[in-house]
């Protein structure tokens, strides 16, 4: 009986001996490995897309938008009054496959149509690289096109003419202009605007972001009464959609 008691005491003493450092490290390593495996199995939550915004408001003399455009895209004139323009906030699907918030100025008579068009483009995830007021490029149409900026209002004349562009009335929109340049002959020479888009002047080639007849972008704009510049007879303006007076 005494031998059995002594044997039990020895077993208890061995069990009470602290685990060595290496043993602790090994045990800890196994635990971490197990935790890491569990972490690897956790599926990270999907990034929540911001709620899309499609809104309009008036531009009032002295407000923030007015300060940005006066003397740039908007100049005192007899053709288009400030009260006839609307500032739009538009969500769009970027080349990076993320949702972005853009801005645009159009004529008040077509503002609702434009919002409806871009809602459909957004719902279809139609890619647009950027959408800023042309004033961010000093109202320089060439700079805006080179940056592939989708824009609308800009009080200016058509290139190499004395005729006001429909952009001056807020009735024209240019979509991804770098990939869809303005192409025309003048004095026997072929012009491409922007010049950086000359690679995309040959419409027989296939490349991303090309607008062509009966594609999705074309169908949506024409559904709302817009005319495509790619259908112009002499000058081909592949980026351009315009609409006349209601």
N, C-alpha and C positions, 0 to 999 in steps of 0.2 A: 504494500500500500504506500509506503514512504517513497519507493522508487517511482511509482506512478505519479505522485505529487511533484517530485523533483523534475521529472520529465516534462510535466505540464508547465512548470515555472520556466524551464529552459526555452520551450517553444514560445511562451509569452515574451521573454526577454529578446529573442531573435526578432519577433514581429515588431517590437518597439524600437529597434535600432533604426536611426534616420537613414533615409535613402541617400546614396552618395550623389555628388554633383552631377556626374555623368548620367546616372540613372534618372535624376530629375530632368536633365536636359533632353534625354531620350523620350521620357514620358511627355514632356512639354511639346517636343517636336511632333510627336504623334497626334497630340491634341490639336496643334495648329494646323497640321495637315488635314485633319478631319474638318476643322472650321473652314479652311480655305476651300475645300471641296464643296461644302455647303454654300459658301459665298458664290462660288462659280456657278452653282446651280440656280441662283436667284436671277430671274429675268428682270433687267432694269426697266422701269416704267417708260413707256413711250413719251417722247417730248410732246407736250400739249401745244397744238397750234393756236395762235391767238385768234380771237373771234374776228371774222372779216368785217370790214367797215366799208360802206358805200354811202356817202353823204354829200350834201352840197350846202353852200351858204353864199350869201351876198358878199361882195367886196365893198367895204365902206372906206371912204376917203379918210386917210390917216391911220387905218388899222395895219396890222403886221404884214398882211399880204400886199396891201397897197404900197407900203414902204419898199417892199421887195421889187415890185414891178414898175413903179412910176419912173419914167425916163429910160426904161429898158425895154421890156416887151410891150408895155403900155405907154403910149405917147398921146398927148392931147391931139384930138383929131375930130373930123366932122362925120366919120363913118360909123364908129362904134362907141357908144357911151359906156362908162364904167358900170352903170346900173344894169346894162344888158349882159354882163358877164357873171359867171358863177364859178366859185372855187370848189373843186371836188376833192374829196378824200377817197382813195380807191385802194383796196387790197388787191395784190397781184401775186402770182406764183412765179418766183424767180428762177434764174438759170441754176441756182444752187438748190432747187427743190424745197425752198423754204417760203413761208408767207412774209410778204413785205407790205408796207403801207406807202402808197404813192400819192402824188398830187397832180392836179391838172386844172386848167382853166378853159372853159368852153362857153359858148353862147347859151343864155338861159333857155332859149327855145329848144335846144337839143340836149340839155343837161340830163333829163330823165332817161332819154334813149341811151346816152353814153354810159350812165350808171348801169342800166340793164345789160348793155353789151359786155361791160367789164365784169359784171357778176357772172355772166355765162362763161366768159373766158377763164375766170378764176375757178369756177366749179369744174371746168374741164381740165384744170391745171395747165392751161396754155402758158408757155414760158415767156416772160418778159424780163429783160435784164435790169432795167431801171426805169423809174418814172418820176421825174422831177420837173419843176418849172424851168423853162428855157432860160430864165433869169439866173439860174445857178451857173450858167455858161455865158454870162454877160449878154444874154439875148442873141448870142451868135449861133445861127442855125448850124453852121459847119461844125463848130465845137460840140454842139449837142448831138449831132448825128454821129460824129466820130466816137463819142462816148456811148453810142447805141442807146440813147435816151429817148424813150417814148414820150411825146409831148403833143400839145395842141396849140393854144393861143400864142401868137407872136405877131405884133403889128409890123408887117414887112411886105416888100414886093417880091414877086416871083423872080427867080434868078434870071439875069440878063433881059429884064423887061421893066416896063413902067406900070405894070398891072399889079394891083394889090392881090396878095395870096388870100385864099379862103381861111388861112390861119389867122389873118387880121380880123376876121369876124368871129373867130372861135368856132368855125364850122368845119375844121379839118383836123385830122389826127394822124400822126406818123408813128408807126409801130416798128420797133426793132430796126431803125433806119440803117445801121451799118450793114446788116445782112440783106437789106432791101433798098438799095440805093435809087437815086433819081438819075435817069440815064437819058441823054438827049444829044442831038446833033446841032451844032451852031457854027456857021461859017465853014462847013465841011469838016469840022473836028468833033470827035466823040467826047462828050463830057460825062463824068460820073461824079455825083455828089452824095456822100463825101468821097473824096479821092481814095481814102483808105478802104472804101468798099468796092473798089474796082474788081477785086477777085470775084465778087458776087454779082457782077453786072451780066454775066453770061447765064441766063436763066435756064439753059438746057442742062446745066450741071445740077447735081443733087447735093445739098448741104443742109445742115440744121438751120432752123429758124427762117427758112425761106417761105414767103407768102406767095401763093399761086392761086389761080382761078379755081373756084369750087372747093378749096380747102376749108378747114373749120373757121379760121379767122375771116376769110372772105365771106363765107355763108352767113356768119353772125352779123357782120357789118351791113351787108346788102339786105339782110332780112329787115333791118331797121331803116332802110332807105338810103344808105350811104353808097357812093360810087367809088370804085377802086381805081387808083392811079395807074395800075398795070393795064387797064383797059383803054387808057388814053391813046389816041391815034398817033400823034407825032412824038410826044414826050412821054416816056414811061417812068412813072413815079411809083415804084413797087411798095414803098413804105406807107403810101398815102391813101387815106379814106376821107371823103368829103361829102357834105350834104348841103342842099340849097335851102333857101328860105321856105318856111312852112307855108 
